[in-house]
Amino acid sequence: MMAVMLAALMSSLTSIFNSASTIFTMDIWKLKRKSASDLELIVVGRFVLSLRHRRTFWYISFPQVHGLGASDIERPVDPSDHEL
């Protein structure tokens, strides 16, 4: 069961990373550099993909840096903690 859950998670992350790379490469980079070759688009797409991987794994590895500790996620929200 755990293998199925991990496979589903990996599939979802892969599709998210691929979509982010494609959107940046085709919608932003291609507008900025209209004469970009296919090789340049591939290199830029892979670079964006590697940056996205690093950022995601940084968030997963160090959640306390971003204020998302396990106790914060499991704790119920108290309305008096937040100003409106």
Phi and psi in radians as a Rosetta constraint file:
Dihedral C 1 N 2 CA 2 C 2 CIRCULARHARMONIC -1.139 0.35
Dihedral N 2 CA 2 C 2 N 3 CIRCULARHARMONIC -0.657 0.35
Dihedral C 2 N 3 CA 3 C 3 CIRCULARHARMONIC -1.110 0.35
Dihedral N 3 CA 3 C 3 N 4 CIRCULARHARMONIC -0.659 0.35
Dihedral C 3 N 4 CA 4 C 4 CIRCULARHARMONIC -1.153 0.35
Dihedral N 4 CA 4 C 4 N 5 CIRCULARHARMONIC -0.732 0.35
Dihedral C 4 N 5 CA 5 C 5 CIRCULARHARMONIC -1.137 0.35
Dihedral N 5 CA 5 C 5 N 6 CIRCULARHARMONIC -0.750 0.35
Dihedral C 5 N 6 CA 6 C 6 CIRCULARHARMONIC -1.164 0.35
Dihedral N 6 CA 6 C 6 N 7 CIRCULARHARMONIC -0.667 0.35
Dihedral C 6 N 7 CA 7 C 7 CIRCULARHARMONIC -1.116 0.35
Dihedral N 7 CA 7 C 7 N 8 CIRCULARHARMONIC -0.723 0.35
Dihedral C 7 N 8 CA 8 C 8 CIRCULARHARMONIC -1.136 0.35
Dihedral N 8 CA 8 C 8 N 9 CIRCULARHARMONIC -0.712 0.35
Dihedral C 8 N 9 CA 9 C 9 CIRCULARHARMONIC -1.120 0.35
Dihedral N 9 CA 9 C 9 N 10 CIRCULARHARMONIC -0.779 0.35
Dihedral C 9 N 10 CA 10 C 10 CIRCULARHARMONIC -1.101 0.35
Dihedral N 10 CA 10 C 10 N 11 CIRCULARHARMONIC -0.681 0.35
Dihedral C 10 N 11 CA 11 C 11 CIRCULARHARMONIC -1.132 0.35
Dihedral N 11 CA 11 C 11 N 12 CIRCULARHARMONIC -0.747 0.35
Dihedral C 11 N 12 CA 12 C 12 CIRCULARHARMONIC -1.139 0.35
Dihedral N 12 CA 12 C 12 N 13 CIRCULARHARMONIC -0.778 0.35
Dihedral C 12 N 13 CA 13 C 13 CIRCULARHARMONIC -1.119 0.35
Dihedral N 13 CA 13 C 13 N 14 CIRCULARHARMONIC -0.691 0.35
Dihedral C 13 N 14 CA 14 C 14 CIRCULARHARMONIC -1.078 0.35
Dihedral N 14 CA 14 C 14 N 15 CIRCULARHARMONIC -0.757 0.35
Dihedral C 14 N 15 CA 15 C 15 CIRCULARHARMONIC -1.185 0.35
Dihedral N 15 CA 15 C 15 N 16 CIRCULARHARMONIC -0.620 0.35
Dihedral C 15 N 16 CA 16 C 16 CIRCULARHARMONIC -1.151 0.35
Dihedral N 16 CA 16 C 16 N 17 CIRCULARHARMONIC -0.800 0.35
Dihedral C 16 N 17 CA 17 C 17 CIRCULARHARMONIC -1.103 0.35
Dihedral N 17 CA 17 C 17 N 18 CIRCULARHARMONIC -0.744 0.35
Dihedral C 17 N 18 CA 18 C 18 CIRCULARHARMONIC -1.120 0.35
Dihedral N 18 CA 18 C 18 N 19 CIRCULARHARMONIC -0.737 0.35
Dihedral C 18 N 19 CA 19 C 19 CIRCULARHARMONIC -1.134 0.35
Dihedral N 19 CA 19 C 19 N 20 CIRCULARHARMONIC -0.751 0.35
Dihedral C 19 N 20 CA 20 C 20 CIRCULARHARMONIC -1.100 0.35
Dihedral N 20 CA 20 C 20 N 21 CIRCULARHARMONIC -0.736 0.35
Dihedral C 20 N 21 CA 21 C 21 CIRCULARHARMONIC -1.131 0.35
Dihedral N 21 CA 21 C 21 N 22 CIRCULARHARMONIC -0.767 0.35
Dihedral C 21 N 22 CA 22 C 22 CIRCULARHARMONIC -1.144 0.35
Dihedral N 22 CA 22 C 22 N 23 CIRCULARHARMONIC -0.755 0.35
Dihedral C 22 N 23 CA 23 C 23 CIRCULARHARMONIC -1.070 0.35
Dihedral N 23 CA 23 C 23 N 24 CIRCULARHARMONIC -0.815 0.35
Dihedral C 23 N 24 CA 24 C 24 CIRCULARHARMONIC -1.112 0.35
Dihedral N 24 CA 24 C 24 N 25 CIRCULARHARMONIC -0.827 0.35
Dihedral C 24 N 25 CA 25 C 25 CIRCULARHARMONIC -1.134 0.35
Dihedral N 25 CA 25 C 25 N 26 CIRCULARHARMONIC -0.837 0.35
Dihedral C 25 N 26 CA 26 C 26 CIRCULARHARMONIC -1.447 0.35
Dihedral N 26 CA 26 C 26 N 27 CIRCULARHARMONIC -0.601 0.35
Dihedral C 26 N 27 CA 27 C 27 CIRCULARHARMONIC -1.620 0.35
Dihedral N 27 CA 27 C 27 N 28 CIRCULARHARMONIC -0.557 0.35
Dihedral C 27 N 28 CA 28 C 28 CIRCULARHARMONIC -1.813 0.35
Dihedral N 28 CA 28 C 28 N 29 CIRCULARHARMONIC -0.945 0.35
Dihedral C 28 N 29 CA 29 C 29 CIRCULARHARMONIC -1.159 0.35
Dihedral N 29 CA 29 C 29 N 30 CIRCULARHARMONIC -0.704 0.35
Dihedral C 29 N 30 CA 30 C 30 CIRCULARHARMONIC -1.200 0.35
Dihedral N 30 CA 30 C 30 N 31 CIRCULARHARMONIC -0.519 0.35
Dihedral C 30 N 31 CA 31 C 31 CIRCULARHARMONIC -1.258 0.35
Dihedral N 31 CA 31 C 31 N 32 CIRCULARHARMONIC -0.625 0.35
Dihedral C 31 N 32 CA 32 C 32 CIRCULARHARMONIC -1.261 0.35
Dihedral N 32 CA 32 C 32 N 33 CIRCULARHARMONIC -0.736 0.35
Dihedral C 32 N 33 CA 33 C 33 CIRCULARHARMONIC -2.139 0.35
Dihedral N 33 CA 33 C 33 N 34 CIRCULARHARMONIC 1.592 0.35
Dihedral C 33 N 34 CA 34 C 34 CIRCULARHARMONIC -1.196 0.35
Dihedral N 34 CA 34 C 34 N 35 CIRCULARHARMONIC -0.397 0.35
Dihedral C 34 N 35 CA 35 C 35 CIRCULARHARMONIC -1.693 0.35
Dihedral N 35 CA 35 C 35 N 36 CIRCULARHARMONIC 0.363 0.35
Dihedral C 35 N 36 CA 36 C 36 CIRCULARHARMONIC -1.187 0.35
Dihedral N 36 CA 36 C 36 N 37 CIRCULARHARMONIC 2.332 0.35
Dihedral C 36 N 37 CA 37 C 37 CIRCULARHARMONIC -1.386 0.35
Dihedral N 37 CA 37 C 37 N 38 CIRCULARHARMONIC 2.943 0.35
Dihedral C 37 N 38 CA 38 C 38 CIRCULARHARMONIC -1.084 0.35
Dihedral N 38 CA 38 C 38 N 39 CIRCULARHARMONIC -0.681 0.35
Dihedral C 38 N 39 CA 39 C 39 CIRCULARHARMONIC -1.098 0.35
Dihedral N 39 CA 39 C 39 N 40 CIRCULARHARMONIC -0.730 0.35
Dihedral C 39 N 40 CA 40 C 40 CIRCULARHARMONIC -1.107 0.35
Dihedral N 40 CA 40 C 40 N 41 CIRCULARHARMONIC -0.719 0.35
Dihedral C 40 N 41 CA 41 C 41 CIRCULARHARMONIC -1.120 0.35
Dihedral N 41 CA 41 C 41 N 42 CIRCULARHARMONIC -0.653 0.35
Dihedral C 41 N 42 CA 42 C 42 CIRCULARHARMONIC -1.145 0.35
Dihedral N 42 CA 42 C 42 N 43 CIRCULARHARMONIC -0.778 0.35
Dihedral C 42 N 43 CA 43 C 43 CIRCULARHARMONIC -1.111 0.35
Dihedral N 43 CA 43 C 43 N 44 CIRCULARHARMONIC -0.776 0.35
Dihedral C 43 N 44 CA 44 C 44 CIRCULARHARMONIC -1.122 0.35
Dihedral N 44 CA 44 C 44 N 45 CIRCULARHARMONIC -0.733 0.35
Dihedral C 44 N 45 CA 45 C 45 CIRCULARHARMONIC -1.064 0.35
Dihedral N 45 CA 45 C 45 N 46 CIRCULARHARMONIC -0.740 0.35
Dihedral C 45 N 46 CA 46 C 46 CIRCULARHARMONIC -1.197 0.35
Dihedral N 46 CA 46 C 46 N 47 CIRCULARHARMONIC -0.630 0.35
Dihedral C 46 N 47 CA 47 C 47 CIRCULARHARMONIC -1.133 0.35
Dihedral N 47 CA 47 C 47 N 48 CIRCULARHARMONIC -0.796 0.35
Dihedral C 47 N 48 CA 48 C 48 CIRCULARHARMONIC -1.091 0.35
Dihedral N 48 CA 48 C 48 N 49 CIRCULARHARMONIC -0.678 0.35
Dihedral C 48 N 49 CA 49 C 49 CIRCULARHARMONIC -1.092 0.35
Dihedral N 49 CA 49 C 49 N 50 CIRCULARHARMONIC -0.739 0.35
Dihedral C 49 N 50 CA 50 C 50 CIRCULARHARMONIC -1.172 0.35
Dihedral N 50 CA 50 C 50 N 51 CIRCULARHARMONIC -0.650 0.35
Dihedral C 50 N 51 CA 51 C 51 CIRCULARHARMONIC -1.124 0.35
Dihedral N 51 CA 51 C 51 N 52 CIRCULARHARMONIC -0.712 0.35
Dihedral C 51 N 52 CA 52 C 52 CIRCULARHARMONIC -1.127 0.35
Dihedral N 52 CA 52 C 52 N 53 CIRCULARHARMONIC -0.713 0.35
Dihedral C 52 N 53 CA 53 C 53 CIRCULARHARMONIC -1.059 0.35
Dihedral N 53 CA 53 C 53 N 54 CIRCULARHARMONIC -0.843 0.35
Dihedral C 53 N 54 CA 54 C 54 CIRCULARHARMONIC -1.064 0.35
Dihedral N 54 CA 54 C 54 N 55 CIRCULARHARMONIC -0.759 0.35
Dihedral C 54 N 55 CA 55 C 55 CIRCULARHARMONIC -1.142 0.35
Dihedral N 55 CA 55 C 55 N 56 CIRCULARHARMONIC -0.736 0.35
Dihedral C 55 N 56 CA 56 C 56 CIRCULARHARMONIC -1.126 0.35
Dihedral N 56 CA 56 C 56 N 57 CIRCULARHARMONIC -0.806 0.35
Dihedral C 56 N 57 CA 57 C 57 CIRCULARHARMONIC -1.214 0.35
Dihedral N 57 CA 57 C 57 N 58 CIRCULARHARMONIC -0.473 0.35
Dihedral C 57 N 58 CA 58 C 58 CIRCULARHARMONIC -1.131 0.35
Dihedral N 58 CA 58 C 58 N 59 CIRCULARHARMONIC -0.793 0.35
Dihedral C 58 N 59 CA 59 C 59 CIRCULARHARMONIC -1.104 0.35
Dihedral N 59 CA 59 C 59 N 60 CIRCULARHARMONIC -0.673 0.35
Dihedral C 59 N 60 CA 60 C 60 CIRCULARHARMONIC -1.226 0.35
Dihedral N 60 CA 60 C 60 N 61 CIRCULARHARMONIC -0.698 0.35
Dihedral C 60 N 61 CA 61 C 61 CIRCULARHARMONIC -1.294 0.35
Dihedral N 61 CA 61 C 61 N 62 CIRCULARHARMONIC -0.608 0.35
Dihedral C 61 N 62 CA 62 C 62 CIRCULARHARMONIC -2.229 0.35
Dihedral N 62 CA 62 C 62 N 63 CIRCULARHARMONIC 1.153 0.35
Dihedral C 62 N 63 CA 63 C 63 CIRCULARHARMONIC -1.173 0.35
Dihedral N 63 CA 63 C 63 N 64 CIRCULARHARMONIC -0.457 0.35
Dihedral C 63 N 64 CA 64 C 64 CIRCULARHARMONIC -1.176 0.35
Dihedral N 64 CA 64 C 64 N 65 CIRCULARHARMONIC -0.442 0.35
Dihedral C 64 N 65 CA 65 C 65 CIRCULARHARMONIC -1.143 0.35
Dihedral N 65 CA 65 C 65 N 66 CIRCULARHARMONIC -0.570 0.35
Dihedral C 65 N 66 CA 66 C 66 CIRCULARHARMONIC -1.716 0.35
Dihedral N 66 CA 66 C 66 N 67 CIRCULARHARMONIC 0.150 0.35
Dihedral C 66 N 67 CA 67 C 67 CIRCULARHARMONIC 1.311 0.35
Dihedral N 67 CA 67 C 67 N 68 CIRCULARHARMONIC 0.442 0.35
Dihedral C 67 N 68 CA 68 C 68 CIRCULARHARMONIC -2.087 0.35
Dihedral N 68 CA 68 C 68 N 69 CIRCULARHARMONIC 1.026 0.35
Dihedral C 68 N 69 CA 69 C 69 CIRCULARHARMONIC -1.268 0.35
Dihedral N 69 CA 69 C 69 N 70 CIRCULARHARMONIC 2.823 0.35
Dihedral C 69 N 70 CA 70 C 70 CIRCULARHARMONIC -1.059 0.35
Dihedral N 70 CA 70 C 70 N 71 CIRCULARHARMONIC -0.621 0.35
Dihedral C 70 N 71 CA 71 C 71 CIRCULARHARMONIC -1.186 0.35
Dihedral N 71 CA 71 C 71 N 72 CIRCULARHARMONIC -0.531 0.35
Dihedral C 71 N 72 CA 72 C 72 CIRCULARHARMONIC -1.241 0.35
Dihedral N 72 CA 72 C 72 N 73 CIRCULARHARMONIC -0.609 0.35
Dihedral C 72 N 73 CA 73 C 73 CIRCULARHARMONIC -1.295 0.35
Dihedral N 73 CA 73 C 73 N 74 CIRCULARHARMONIC -0.669 0.35
Dihedral C 73 N 74 CA 74 C 74 CIRCULARHARMONIC -1.449 0.35
Dihedral N 74 CA 74 C 74 N 75 CIRCULARHARMONIC -0.343 0.35
Dihedral C 74 N 75 CA 75 C 75 CIRCULARHARMONIC -1.299 0.35
Dihedral N 75 CA 75 C 75 N 76 CIRCULARHARMONIC 2.379 0.35
Dihedral C 75 N 76 CA 76 C 76 CIRCULARHARMONIC -1.186 0.35
Dihedral N 76 CA 76 C 76 N 77 CIRCULARHARMONIC 2.645 0.35
Dihedral C 76 N 77 CA 77 C 77 CIRCULARHARMONIC -1.402 0.35
Dihedral N 77 CA 77 C 77 N 78 CIRCULARHARMONIC 2.274 0.35
Dihedral C 77 N 78 CA 78 C 78 CIRCULARHARMONIC -1.812 0.35
Dihedral N 78 CA 78 C 78 N 79 CIRCULARHARMONIC 2.056 0.35
Dihedral C 78 N 79 CA 79 C 79 CIRCULARHARMONIC -1.056 0.35
Dihedral N 79 CA 79 C 79 N 80 CIRCULARHARMONIC -0.440 0.35
Dihedral C 79 N 80 CA 80 C 80 CIRCULARHARMONIC -1.285 0.35
Dihedral N 80 CA 80 C 80 N 81 CIRCULARHARMONIC -0.232 0.35
Dihedral C 80 N 81 CA 81 C 81 CIRCULARHARMONIC -1.320 0.35
Dihedral N 81 CA 81 C 81 N 82 CIRCULARHARMONIC -0.360 0.35
Dihedral C 81 N 82 CA 82 C 82 CIRCULARHARMONIC -2.061 0.35
Dihedral N 82 CA 82 C 82 N 83 CIRCULARHARMONIC 2.412 0.35
Dihedral C 82 N 83 CA 83 C 83 CIRCULARHARMONIC -1.547 0.35
Dihedral N 83 CA 83 C 83 N 84 CIRCULARHARMONIC 2.524 0.35
